[in-house]
Amino acid sequence: MRDIVIKDARVVNEGKTLRDTSILIRNGVIEKIFRDEVPANILAQADVIDAGGKLLLPGVIDDQVHFRDPGLTHKGDIETESRAAIAGGITTFMEMPNTIPQATTQELLEQKYTRASQVSLANYSFYIGATNDNLDELLKTNPSNVCGIKVFMGSSTGDMLVDNVDTLSALFSKSKMLIATHCEDEQIIQANIALAKEKYGEEVPISEHPKIRDTSACFKSTSKAVELAKKYGTRLHVLHLSTAGEIALFEAGPVKNKKITNEACVHHLWFSDSDYERLGTHIKWNPAIKSANDRLAIMKGINENRIDVIATDHAPHTLEEKNQTYFKAPSGGPLVQHSLIAMLELSRQGKISIEKVVEKMCHAPADLFGIEKRGYIRKGYKADLVLVDAARWTVSKENILSKCGWSPFEGESFYYFVNQTFVNGNLVYENNNPKAIGTFHESTKGERITFNRNQS
């Protein structure tokens, strides 16, 4: 493996932007960071990439994706969605268990790891899923090589709704693993569905979605999760906050100092309920996209370090599935290819700094999960890196990589694009024309990430 030098980049890392900075990559690891001229003997023995002042960021770590593999691969699979992720600057993903079959046993979980080792261009980890009756299986999970336990505290996906109080108490009290929760109260949701059907029958408009999966459903369930975690000292991570009210349940401060953390998703930072008329079920997510005030509060929570990480909840469905009526259209949509670029666009709009984007999408996930040697541009760390260039371009079907072939961002124009993505020191993607799909180098695959956690 030849040395690589990325020369004269604008490095965004650990709260600073450093111009005229160069990185030496050796054997997949960041060997040295140069703030001055790179010695000629090092350049002579390396493949040199002249960044020419482009942004160089740590690879994005997305702690919540649904890649649909196995059993739902007509929507997406680990191979196709990891390619889309790489093209979007995501070098590590953590994937959810609600596939077919559901990853609720150690055997089924390991099958997903085996598949990823064969086809994933990005680094990977997989959650094991909780049910009302698989506690013994969950407690076997190895915290050093599995990202966490996923608990749907508000969901009707198969048998993965965990609503038994005794089960939740046992899990929160006995687990040494990080528990990641989807928090919406199912009883409130079902009551709201009944009210909507009384008014509209089966033809409920999509605009009712944030009223059906409303703020009270989110707040009640999130409150319950936080209450349990505080009672038992559990390591809790609440996924995809969508309301202003939930944010008050969490403390501000560095993620390293917290045992109870949370996540915001790109779609809750970009869209609001005013977009349902234009985009319909294409922006139907659970939890629902809510008001512009909720969107503002989520961004404020990020900037005040009350919200800890930014992720995608990437969840592709086919257009045929999404173009159905409200109750038939599934929730979720593809986001990994455009999440970093969308956040950099929000930075250009003055809503968040580039340094904060990197903190929440790269550094904080690494710290929160205890990922070993990733998430930063540091000597001795794995060379998961993203080179970002600037050129105005528009998202279209011709440049979408997710297997489902569409994006809620279609028609949006962005200023930045991913020029090159490195995974474990390997250049796996490069693109000089954002209007088209770039080139993948697929001879090497991603790695299973490991974790260094204090389990006390």
C-alpha positions, 0 to 999 in steps of 0.5 A, a space after each residue: 500500500 503506497 503512501 498518500 499525501 493529501 496536499 494543501 487542504 483546508 482541514 476542518 477538525 476539532 473546532 478549527 479550520 486550518 488552511 494549507 494543511 497536508 496529511 500523510 497516509 501510511 498503511 491506512 492510518 494518518 501518519 503525520 499532519 503538516 502545517 508547513 511544506 511536506 518534505 520532498 523525500 516524502 512526496 517522492 515516495 507517495 501518491 500526491 493529491 493536490 487538494 488546492 484549498 478544498 475542504 478536508 473533513 473526517 469521514 462522516 459517521 452515521 449512527 442510524 441507517 436502514 439498508 434493507 438487507 436482508 429481506 427488503 432488498 428491492 428497496 436497497 441493500 448493503 452494497 448499493 446503500 453503502 455506495 450511496 453513503 460513500 458518495 455522500 462522505 459517510 465512511 461509517 454506518 450503523 444499521 438497524 435491525 428491522 429487516 426480514 428476518 429481524 436481527 433479534 438473535 446473535 446468529 441473525 446479527 452475525 449474518 449481517 456482519 458477514 454480508 457487510 464484510 463481502 460487499 460494503 464499501 463503508 465501515 459498518 456496525 449493526 444494532 441488535 433489535 429488542 422484542 418483548 421476549 428476547 432479553 436473554 439474547 440481548 444480554 449476550 451482545 458483545 459491547 466491543 464489536 456491536 454498536 448497541 441495542 435498538 428499542 422501538 418504544 413506539 412502532 408497529 414494525 412486526 413484533 419489535 414494538 417493546 411496550 411491556 413495562 416489565 421488559 423495558 425495566 429489565 432491559 434498562 436495569 440489566 444491559 451493559 450495552 448502549 440502548 438506542 430508542 425510537 420514542 413515540 407513544 403508540 397509544 397516543 398515535 392510535 387515538 389520533 389515527 381514530 380521530 383522523 379517520 372519523 374526520 376523513 375516513 380512509 383518505 387522510 391527507 398527508 398534512 395530518 401526519 404531524 398531528 397523528 404522530 404528534 408532539 405529545 406522543 414524542 414527549 411522553 415516550 422520550 420522557 419515559 426512556 429518560 426516566 428509566 435510564 436515570 433510574 437504572 443508570 443506563 447508557 441511553 441514546 434517543 434517536 431522531 428528536 423532532 420536537 422542541 419540547 423533547 430537547 428540554 429533557 437533555 443536558 447541554 455539554 460535551 458528549 463525552 460527559 453524558 450518559 444520556 444522549 440524543 440525535 437529530 436527523 437531517 430531514 428534521 433540520 431541512 423540511 417543515 410541515 409546510 413542505 407536505 403540500 409540495 412533497 407529500 408522502 416523499 417526506 413521510 417519516 416517523 417521527 413526523 416532520 413537524 413545525 418550523 418552530 420545532 425545526 428552529 428549536 432542533 437547530 438551536 439545540 445542536 448549536 447549544 450542545 443539547 443535541 449531540 449528533 446529526 444522522 440520517 435515518 436513511 430508509 429507502 422505499 420504492 417510488 411505487 410504495 411511497 406514491 400510495 395513499 397516506 396509510 399505505 405509503 411507508 415512512 422513510 426515505 433515502 438521505 445518505 448521499 446528500 446529508 453532509 452536503 445538505 448540512 454544509 448548505 445550511 452552514 452557508 445559510 448561516 444556521 450552523 458553522 462548518 466546524 459544528 457540522 463536523 463536530 456533530 457528524 464526525 467527532 460526536 458519534 465517535 465519542 458517543 459510541 466509543 469508536 476506536 481511532 475514527 471520527 477525527 483527523 489525528 495522528 494514529 487514527 484510521 484515514 477515513 477522510 472526505 475531500 469536499 469541493 465547491 461547484 453549484 449543482 442540482 440533485 436529479 435522478 441522473 446522479 442519485 445512487 440509492 437503489 430506490 432511484 429517488 430523493 426528497 432533495 430532487 430539484 435542490 441546488 447545492 454549493 458543495 459536493 464530495 470530490 473524494 472519499 477515503 476509507 481506511 486510507 483507500 481512495 474508494 470514490 472520486 468525482 469531479 462532476 457533481 452533476 454525474 455519478 463518480 467513480 468507485 474503486 471497489 477492490 477493498 471493502 470497509 471494516 467492522 468497527 470496534 468500540 472502547 467503552 467504559 462499562 461501569 
